[in-house]
Amino acid sequence: MKSSFLICYDISDVKRLSKIAKRVEKRALRIQKSIYLFEDVTKIELQELIEDIMKIFDNKKDDLRIYKIKDKGLHLGAAMDLENPLIF
C-alpha cells in the first residue's frame, strides 16, 4: 500500500544540510526550503530515504519530522517516531 508524507527538517550545519537536501530532492518534491512532499510511496521507499538521511543526520543538533498525509489532509498526530520509523 502506498502513502504520501511531508518531510520537514532543520539541519544546523550547512554541509549536512546540503547533503541531506540533495538526497531528499532526488526522491521528493520540494515545497519550501526544508519541506518536501514524498508522494505515493511504499513503506520500503520511505525506509530507504530515512536510512539515507540518517547516515548524515546529527541526532543532537538536527531535527527531522515526517508526517503521513491521509484522507486528503495532514494529521499532525500521525508524526513518525524516528526511533521506530516504520510503525504507523
DSSP file (Angstrom, degrees, kcal/mol; ACC not computed):
  #  RESIDUE AA STRUCTURE BP1 BP2  ACC     N-H-->O    O-->H-N    N-H-->O    O-->H-N    TCO  KAPPA ALPHA  PHI   PSI    X-CA   Y-CA   Z-CA
    1    1 A M              0   0    0      0, 0.0    42,-0.4     0, 0.0     2,-0.3   0.000 360.0 360.0 360.0 135.9    0.0    0.0    0.0
    2    2 A K        +     0   0    0     40,-0.1     2,-0.3    38,-0.1    40,-0.2  -0.693 360.0 177.2 -99.9 150.1    1.3    3.4   -0.9
    3    3 A S  E     -A   41   0A   0     38,-2.7    38,-3.3    -2,-0.3     2,-0.3  -0.867  22.6-124.7-139.2 171.2    1.1    6.6    1.1
    4    4 A S  E     - B   0  69A   0     65,-0.8    65,-3.0    -2,-0.3     2,-0.3  -0.928  25.3-171.2-122.9 150.4    2.3   10.2    1.0
    5    5 A F  E     -AB  38  68A   0     33,-2.5    33,-3.1    -2,-0.3     2,-0.5  -0.969  23.5-134.1-140.4 150.4    4.4   12.1    3.5
    6    6 A L  E     -AB  37  67A   0     61,-2.8    61,-2.7    -2,-0.3     2,-0.5  -0.933  23.6-159.8 -99.3 129.4    5.6   15.6    4.3
    7    7 A I  E     +AB  36  66A   0     29,-2.6    29,-2.6    -2,-0.5     2,-0.4  -0.957  14.8 175.3-112.3 123.1    9.3   15.6    5.2
    8    8 A C  E     +AB  35  65A   0     57,-3.1    57,-3.2    -2,-0.5     2,-0.3  -0.975   2.1 174.1-128.6 139.3   10.5   18.6    7.2
    9    9 A Y  E     - B   0  64A   0     25,-1.8     2,-0.4    -2,-0.4    55,-0.2  -0.981  27.0-159.8-145.3 159.5   13.9   19.2    8.6
   10   10 A D  E     - B   0  63A   0     53,-2.7    53,-2.4    -2,-0.3     2,-0.5  -0.917  21.0-172.5-135.6 106.6   16.0   21.8   10.4
   11   11 A I        -     0   0    0     -2,-0.4    51,-0.1    51,-0.2     6,-0.1  -0.896  14.2-157.0-109.5 126.9   19.7   21.0    9.9
   12   12 A S  S    S+     0   0    0     -2,-0.5     2,-0.4    46,-0.1    -1,-0.1   0.724  73.8  65.6 -79.0 -22.6   22.2   23.0   11.9
   13   13 A D  S  > S-     0   0    0      1,-0.1     4,-2.8     2,-0.0     5,-0.2  -0.877  71.9-143.4-107.7 131.8   25.3   22.5    9.7
   14   14 A V  H  > S+     0   0    0     -2,-0.4     4,-2.3     1,-0.2     5,-0.2   0.867 101.1  50.3 -61.6 -39.7   25.4   23.9    6.2
   15   15 A K  H  > S+     0   0    0      2,-0.2     4,-2.1     1,-0.2    -1,-0.2   0.928 113.6  44.3 -66.2 -45.0   27.4   20.9    4.8
   16   16 A R  H  > S+     0   0    0      1,-0.2     4,-2.7     2,-0.2     5,-0.3   0.908 112.1  54.3 -64.3 -41.2   25.0   18.4    6.3
   17   17 A L  H  X S+     0   0    0     -4,-2.8     4,-2.7     1,-0.2    -2,-0.2   0.924 109.1  47.4 -57.7 -46.8   22.0   20.5    5.1
   18   18 A S  H  X S+     0   0    0     -4,-2.3     4,-2.1     2,-0.2    -1,-0.2   0.907 113.1  48.1 -63.1 -43.6   23.3   20.4    1.6
   19   19 A K  H  X S+     0   0    0     -4,-2.1     4,-1.7     2,-0.2    -2,-0.2   0.917 114.5  45.2 -65.1 -43.8   23.9   16.7    1.6
   20   20 A I  H  X S+     0   0    0     -4,-2.7     4,-2.6     2,-0.2     5,-0.2   0.926 111.2  53.1 -67.0 -43.8   20.5   15.9    3.0
   21   21 A A  H  X S+     0   0    0     -4,-2.7     4,-2.8    -5,-0.3    -2,-0.2   0.908 108.2  50.9 -58.0 -43.3   18.7   18.3    0.7
   22   22 A K  H  X S+     0   0    0     -4,-2.1     4,-1.0     1,-0.2    -1,-0.2   0.895 111.9  47.1 -62.8 -40.1   20.4   16.6   -2.4
   23   23 A R  H  < S+     0   0    0     -4,-1.7     4,-0.4     2,-0.2    -2,-0.2   0.896 115.3  44.4 -69.3 -40.5   19.3   13.2   -1.2
   24   24 A V  H >X S+     0   0    0     -4,-2.6     4,-2.6     1,-0.2     3,-1.6   0.907 108.0  58.2 -71.1 -40.5   15.7   14.2   -0.5
   25   25 A E  H 3< S+     0   0    0     -4,-2.8    -1,-0.2     1,-0.3    -2,-0.2   0.770  96.8  63.6 -61.2 -26.4   15.4   16.2   -3.7
   26   26 A K  T 3< S+     0   0    0     -4,-1.0    -1,-0.3    -5,-0.2    -2,-0.2   0.776 120.0  21.8 -66.8 -24.8   16.2   13.1   -5.7
   27   27 A R  T <4 S+     0   0    0     -3,-1.6     2,-0.3    -4,-0.4    -2,-0.2   0.647 120.3  48.1-117.5 -22.3   13.0   11.4   -4.4
   28   28 A A  S  < S-     0   0    0     -4,-2.6     2,-0.5    10,-0.1    10,-0.2  -0.827  77.2-108.0-128.6 160.7   10.6   14.1   -3.2
   29   29 A L  E     -C   37   0A   0      8,-2.6     8,-3.0    -2,-0.3     2,-0.4  -0.764  33.6-128.5 -90.0 123.4    9.1   17.3   -4.5
   30   30 A R  E     +C   36   0A   0     -2,-0.5     6,-0.3     6,-0.2     3,-0.1  -0.572  30.9 171.9 -73.5 127.6   10.4   20.4   -2.7
   31   31 A I  E    S-     0   0A   0      4,-3.2     2,-0.2     1,-0.4     5,-0.2   0.787  71.6  -7.0-101.1 -43.6    7.6   22.6   -1.4
   32   32 A Q  E >  S-C   35   0A   0      3,-1.8     3,-1.1     0, 0.0    -1,-0.4  -0.786  95.9 -73.7-138.2-176.8    9.7   25.1    0.6
   33   33 A K  T 3  S+     0   0    0      1,-0.3    -3,-0.0    -2,-0.2     3,-0.0   0.862 130.4  13.3 -52.7 -41.9   13.3   25.2    1.5
   34   34 A S  T 3  S+     0   0    0     -4,-0.0   -25,-1.8   -24,-0.0     2,-0.4   0.046 111.9  87.7-125.7  25.4   13.1   22.4    4.1
   35   35 A I  E <   +AC   8  32A   0     -3,-1.1    -4,-3.2   -27,-0.2    -3,-1.8  -0.993  50.8 179.3-130.8 129.4    9.7   20.9    3.3
   36   36 A Y  E     -AC   7  30A   0    -29,-2.6   -29,-2.6    -2,-0.4     2,-0.6  -0.932  26.3-135.4-130.2 149.5    9.2   18.1    0.8
   37   37 A L  E     -AC   6  29A   0     -8,-3.0    -8,-2.6    -2,-0.3     2,-0.8  -0.935  15.7-169.5-102.9 116.5    6.2   16.1   -0.5
   38   38 A F  E     -A    5   0A   0    -33,-3.1   -33,-2.5    -2,-0.6     3,-0.3  -0.878  24.7-166.0-106.7  97.6    7.1   12.4   -0.7
   39   39 A E  E     -     0   0A   0     -2,-0.8   -35,-0.2   -35,-0.2    -2,-0.0  -0.669  46.7  -6.3-105.1 139.4    4.1   11.2   -2.6
   40   40 A D  E    S+     0   0A   0     -2,-0.3     2,-0.3     1,-0.2   -36,-0.2   0.918  86.1 148.6  55.7  56.5    2.7    7.8   -3.4
   41   41 A V  E     -A    3   0A   0    -38,-3.3   -38,-2.7    -3,-0.3    -1,-0.2  -0.816  44.0-118.8-121.2 158.6    5.5    5.7   -1.9
   42   42 A T     >  -     0   0    0     -2,-0.3     4,-2.1   -40,-0.2     5,-0.2  -0.411  33.6-105.5 -86.5 168.0    5.7    2.3   -0.2
   43   43 A K  H  > S+     0   0    0    -42,-0.4     4,-2.7     1,-0.2     5,-0.2   0.865 122.8  54.4 -59.9 -36.6    7.0    1.7    3.4
   44   44 A I  H  > S+     0   0    0      2,-0.2     4,-2.5     1,-0.2    -1,-0.2   0.912 106.8  49.4 -66.4 -42.5   10.2    0.3    1.9
   45   45 A E  H  > S+     0   0    0      2,-0.2     4,-1.9     1,-0.2    -2,-0.2   0.899 113.2  47.5 -63.3 -40.2   10.8    3.5   -0.2
   46   46 A L  H  X S+     0   0    0     -4,-2.1     4,-2.6     2,-0.2    -2,-0.2   0.928 111.2  50.8 -65.3 -44.8   10.2    5.6    2.9
   47   47 A Q  H  X S+     0   0    0     -4,-2.7     4,-2.7     1,-0.2    -2,-0.2   0.902 108.6  52.3 -59.9 -42.3   12.5    3.4    5.0
   48   48 A E  H  X S+     0   0    0     -4,-2.5     4,-2.0     2,-0.2    -1,-0.2   0.905 110.7  47.4 -61.8 -41.9   15.3    3.7    2.3
   49   49 A L  H  X S+     0   0    0     -4,-1.9     4,-2.5     2,-0.2    -2,-0.2   0.926 112.1  49.4 -66.0 -44.0   15.0    7.5    2.3
   50   50 A I  H  X S+     0   0    0     -4,-2.6     4,-2.8     1,-0.2    -2,-0.2   0.927 111.1  49.5 -60.3 -45.2   15.1    7.7    6.1
   51   51 A E  H  X S+     0   0    0     -4,-2.7     4,-0.8     1,-0.2    -1,-0.2   0.890 110.9  50.6 -61.1 -39.5   18.1    5.4    6.2
   52   52 A D  H >< S+     0   0    0     -4,-2.0     3,-0.6    -5,-0.2     4,-0.4   0.917 113.3  44.8 -63.6 -45.1   19.8    7.6    3.6
   53   53 A I  H >X S+     0   0    0     -4,-2.5     4,-2.1     1,-0.2     3,-1.8   0.913 107.3  58.5 -64.7 -43.6   19.1   10.8    5.6
   54   54 A M  H 3< S+     0   0    0     -4,-2.8    -1,-0.2     1,-0.3    -2,-0.2   0.663  90.9  70.4 -67.7 -15.9   20.2    9.2    9.0
   55   55 A K  T << S+     0   0    0     -4,-0.8    -1,-0.3    -3,-0.6    -2,-0.2   0.783 116.2  24.5 -65.7 -26.5   23.7    8.5    7.6
   56   56 A I  T <4 S+     0   0    0     -3,-1.8    -2,-0.2    -4,-0.4    -1,-0.2   0.706  99.3 107.9-107.9 -30.8   24.3   12.3    7.7
   57   57 A F     <  -     0   0    0     -4,-2.1     2,-0.6     1,-0.1     3,-0.1  -0.157  58.6-143.9 -59.1 139.6   21.8   13.4   10.4
   58   58 A D    >>  -     0   0    0      1,-0.1     4,-2.8     5,-0.0     3,-0.7  -0.929   5.8-158.8-106.6 109.1   23.1   14.6   13.8
   59   59 A N  T 34 S+     0   0    0     -2,-0.6    -1,-0.1     1,-0.2     5,-0.1   0.748  89.9  48.4 -60.0 -26.1   20.5   13.5   16.4
   60   60 A K  T 34 S+     0   0    0      1,-0.1    -1,-0.2    -3,-0.1    -3,-0.0   0.745 124.5  25.2 -87.5 -24.5   21.8   16.1   18.9
   61   61 A K  T <4 S+     0   0    0     -3,-0.7     2,-0.2   -48,-0.0    -2,-0.2   0.652 111.2  64.1-114.9 -20.7   21.8   19.1   16.7
   62   62 A D     <  -     0   0    0     -4,-2.8     2,-0.4   -51,-0.1   -51,-0.2  -0.618  60.0-146.1-110.1 164.8   19.3   18.5   13.9
   63   63 A D  E     +B   10   0A   0    -53,-2.4   -53,-2.7    -2,-0.2     2,-0.4  -0.998  14.4 179.4-132.9 130.4   15.5   18.0   13.7
   64   64 A L  E     -B    9   0A   0     -2,-0.4     2,-0.4   -55,-0.2   -55,-0.2  -0.998   2.8-178.6-131.6 129.9   13.7   15.8   11.2
   65   65 A R  E     -B    8   0A   0    -57,-3.2   -57,-3.1    -2,-0.4     2,-0.5  -0.993   7.3-169.3-131.0 137.2    9.9   15.3   11.1
   66   66 A I  E     -B    7   0A   0     -2,-0.4    14,-2.1    14,-0.3     2,-0.5  -0.985   6.9-168.1-128.5 120.9    7.9   13.1    8.8
   67   67 A Y  E     -BD   6  79A   0    -61,-2.7   -61,-2.8    -2,-0.5     2,-0.4  -0.926  17.5-133.8-113.3 128.9    4.1   13.5    8.7
   68   68 A K  E     -B    5   0A   0     10,-0.6     7,-1.0    -2,-0.5     2,-0.6  -0.652  16.2-145.3 -79.6 132.5    1.8   11.0    7.0
   69   69 A I  E     +BD   4  74A   0    -65,-3.0   -65,-0.8    -2,-0.4     2,-0.3  -0.878  30.1 163.5 -98.5 123.5   -0.8   12.6    4.8
   70   70 A K  E >   + D   0  73A   0      3,-2.1     3,-1.3    -2,-0.6   -67,-0.0  -0.978  52.9  17.9-141.0 155.2   -4.1   10.7    4.8
   71   71 A D  T 3  S-     0   0    0     -2,-0.3    -1,-0.1     1,-0.3     3,-0.1   0.865 127.3 -63.4  54.4  40.3   -7.6   11.3    3.8
   72   72 A K  T 3  S+     0   0    0      1,-0.2     2,-0.3    -3,-0.1    -1,-0.3   0.781 121.6  78.5  57.8  30.0   -6.5   14.3    1.7
   73   73 A G  E <  S-D   70   0A   0     -3,-1.3    -3,-2.1     2,-0.0     2,-0.5  -0.981  82.3-102.2-158.0 167.3   -5.3   16.1    4.7
   74   74 A L  E     -D   69   0A   0     -2,-0.3     2,-0.7    -5,-0.2    -5,-0.2  -0.832  23.6-163.5 -99.3 127.6   -2.4   16.3    7.2
   75   75 A H  E >   -     0   0A   0     -7,-1.0     3,-2.5    -2,-0.5    -7,-0.3  -0.911   3.9-163.7-111.5 104.0   -2.9   14.7   10.6
   76   76 A L  E >  S+     0   0A   0     -2,-0.7     3,-1.3     1,-0.3    -1,-0.1   0.785  87.8  66.3 -60.9 -26.5   -0.2   16.1   12.9
   77   77 A G  E 3  S+     0   0A   0      1,-0.3    -1,-0.3    -3,-0.1    -3,-0.0   0.596  89.0  69.3 -68.6  -8.5   -0.9   13.2   15.3
   78   78 A A  E <   +     0   0A   0     -3,-2.5   -10,-0.6   -10,-0.2    -1,-0.3   0.196  68.9 138.0 -94.7  16.1    0.5   10.9   12.7
   79   79 A A  E <   -D   67   0A   0     -3,-1.3     2,-0.3   -12,-0.2   -12,-0.2  -0.296  54.7-115.3 -61.8 146.6    4.1   12.1   13.0
   80   80 A M        -     0   0    0    -14,-2.1     2,-0.7     2,-0.0   -14,-0.3  -0.600   9.6-131.5 -89.2 145.1    6.6    9.3   13.0
   81   81 A D    >   -     0   0    0      3,-0.4     3,-1.7     6,-0.3     6,-0.3  -0.858  16.2-150.2 -88.2 115.2    8.9    8.4   15.8
   82   82 A L  T 3  S+     0   0    0     -2,-0.7    -1,-0.1     1,-0.3     4,-0.1   0.690  94.8  63.2 -66.7 -16.9   12.3    8.2   14.2
   83   83 A E  T 3  S+     0   0    0      1,-0.3    -1,-0.3     2,-0.1    -3,-0.0   0.754 123.4  20.1 -75.5 -22.2   13.4    5.6   16.7
   84   84 A N  S X  S+     0   0    0     -3,-1.7     3,-1.6     3,-0.1    -3,-0.4  -0.518  81.9 167.7-137.0  65.6   10.7    3.3   15.2
   85   85 A P  T 3   +     0   0    0      0, 0.0    -3,-0.1     0, 0.0    -2,-0.1   0.633  68.3  51.9 -66.6 -16.9   10.1    5.0   11.8
   86   86 A L  T 3  S+     0   0    0     -4,-0.1     2,-0.7    -5,-0.1    -4,-0.1   0.273  78.4 104.9-106.5  14.6    8.0    2.3   10.2
   87   87 A I    <         0   0    0     -3,-1.6    -6,-0.3    -6,-0.3    -3,-0.1  -0.848 360.0 360.0 -92.4 115.8    5.4    1.9   12.9
   88   88 A F              0   0    0     -2,-0.7    -1,-0.1    -8,-0.1   -20,-0.0   0.416 360.0 360.0 -99.7 360.0    2.2    3.5   11.6
